Amino acid sequence: MHIAWIGKKSPPCGNVTYSREITNALLDRGYQVSFLHFAQEEEIEFSGNDRAESYGSLIECQDVPLPFIYKSQIYTIPSLKSSKVLANALRDLKPDLVHASLTLSPLDFVLPEICEELNVPLVATFHPPFSHKHRNISSGTQQFMYQLYAPFLANYDAVIIFSEAQRELLHRLGVPLERLVVIPNGVDVNKYSPGLSQFRQELNADHIFVYQGRMAIEKNVESLLKAWRQAAMPSTSKLVMMGNGSLLNSLMQTYGPEHHILWLGNILDEQRRIDILRGADVFVLPSFVEGLSLSLLEAMGCGVACLATDVGADGEVLSGGAGIVLNPQRVQGELLTLLPMFVDQPEFSELLGRKARQRVLEKYSLSGNIDHLERFYTHYSQWSKTPTMMN
């Protein structure tokens, strides 16, 4: 089966990771994949992971650049000719199915029309974070994003989301239930697994706490930093911050090495990130809104004790004892109590780490994700404008 995948390869974000992991897994299972993404032609480089050659040759994977004016971790502004380039590329590729990992660009809204004209089934993965229980400025902004997209998502043949809560939200906004399919994110449990790491020795630390994600308002990073500083954590405990974003410089000026906080920026080397997670005791995700965090699943796969707010699907992932679920409106106070506890009772982090790893093995492995996706593709490649709902 030939899948035309529309997604992102840069800048680093959850969509990029999702697209990379899924397309490489599909290639490993013998699918033909064409990867269409926003890039200038001179940016295109074919890596070993992509196993690609030049566009138009008979190969497993083809890289197809789509012209753009601006792109960020959150949204993309395509050029005026991008829809024509996309339509022509799909016409030449003749895929069995188009899968769009939505890039939050105006192109998302015209995709159904393009694919209907070409008579090719179109499915989407809808990533934007949300909070279905707690109201705040960030969740209000994301609610607007869902309201904006819902009428257009109803024009897709199917929409993949990550949780039942997300399904209920989109249905309330008018997307037919039969169009919505829950397929949670997954991680490679062989790659993201407990193992030896020199990172603790590098830091000369007894306890390592990690945050990985964007430094942005919706991630609520400062609540973690304030709790860490207020808790007066011992010098042998380190807080490691991975990621970039608009708040990075201001946060670094306020919370520095004197508070035993290390700022590592984006870690592009995947093995290095795995080594950091394997050396960590606790992973903290204090977000106001989320979808289903791949960073959280990666930490869980590595056997790290995890704390995350009850937003998006993250609370569902950690429910039932697989981690500690935080109230996004009381993050600072709850962390002020919890952070010292992990120092005083290290056996607690070990227990939570084992439970986190087991939860990922049971429900959030990449192989299980791809199994479900294969069944989904088989169903929708027999395309109909009135598909039946998959369970």
Protein Blocks (a to p, Z undefined) as FASTA:
>chain_A
ZZdddddfbdcdfklmmmmmmmmmmmmnopacdddddddfklpccdfklopacehiacfb
dcdddddfbdcfkbccddfklmmmmmmmmmmnopabdcdddehiaklmmmmmmmmmnopa
cddddfbgcdfkbccfklmmmmmmmmmmmmmmmmpmbdcdfbfklmmmmmmnopafklpc
cddddddfklmccdddfklmmnopabdcddeddddfklommmmmmmmmmnopafkbccdd
edddjklmmmmmmmcfknopacebjafblklmmmmmmmpmbdcdfbfbdcbdfklmmmmm
nopacddddehjllmmmgghiaccddfklmmmmmmmmmmmmmmmmmlmmmmmmmmmmmmm
mmmcfklmmmmmmmmmmmmmmgcfbdcddZZ
